[in-house]
Structure formats: C-alpha cells, structure tokens
Amino acid sequence: MRPMREKMHTGELYLPNDDEIFQDQIRKLDRLYDFNMTRPTQLDKRNAERDVCGDW
C-alpha cells in the first residue's frame, strides 16, 4: 500500500487525516496567517513571507 502523500500527489483517493499531511497543512496555515497579518507598508516582510509561501 502506498503512503497517503503519494496517493494525494498522483490523484488517487487518500485519507486527508494522515498525520504527515495534517502537520504539513498546519505549517502552511501558520505561514499564510503570518503573511496575512503583515501591514501593507511592511514590504520586506511581505516579500519574504511570499517567497516562502511560493515554494509550496
């Protein structure tokens, strides 16, 4: 049986409650929150956060 993450990337049915997938989702939600909480004038910080989020 293949890991859930591999199934997710190949388009197969998978269980999203897999711990590895769940932890990855939480990390990404934290990064997205950090980006959304920056002020429009904090361009350096926004660009740094955007660059990190762009790697997804």
C-alpha positions in Angstrom: 0.0 0.0 0.0 1.4 3.4 -0.9 1.7 6.3 1.5 -1.2 8.8 1.6 1.0 11.7 0.5 2.0 9.8 -2.7 -1.7 9.0 -3.3 -2.5 12.7 -2.9 0.1 13.7 -5.5 -1.0 11.1 -8.0 -4.7 12.0 -7.8 -5.8 8.8 -6.1 -8.2 8.6 -3.3 -6.5 9.3 0.0 -7.4 9.9 3.6 -6.6 13.6 4.5 -6.5 12.7 8.2 -3.0 11.3 7.7 -0.7 12.8 10.4 2.0 13.8 8.0 -0.5 15.6 5.7 -2.2 17.2 8.7 1.1 18.6 10.1 2.1 20.0 6.7 -1.3 21.7 6.4 -0.9 23.3 9.8 2.6 24.6 9.0 1.3 26.1 5.8 -1.7 27.7 7.5 0.7 29.3 10.1 2.8 30.8 7.2 -0.3 32.1 5.5 -1.5 33.6 8.7 1.8 35.4 9.2 1.6 36.8 5.6 -1.9 38.0 6.1 -1.1 39.8 9.4 1.6 42.0 7.8 0.9 45.6 7.1 0.9 46.8 3.5 3.9 49.0 4.4 5.9 46.0 5.6 7.1 45.3 2.1 10.3 43.5 3.1 8.5 41.2 5.5 5.6 40.6 3.0 8.0 39.7 0.2 10.0 37.3 2.4 6.7 35.6 3.5 5.5 35.5 -0.1 8.8 33.9 -1.2 8.4 31.2 1.4 4.8 30.6 0.6 5.6 30.5 -3.1 7.7 27.3 -2.6 4.6 25.3 -2.0 
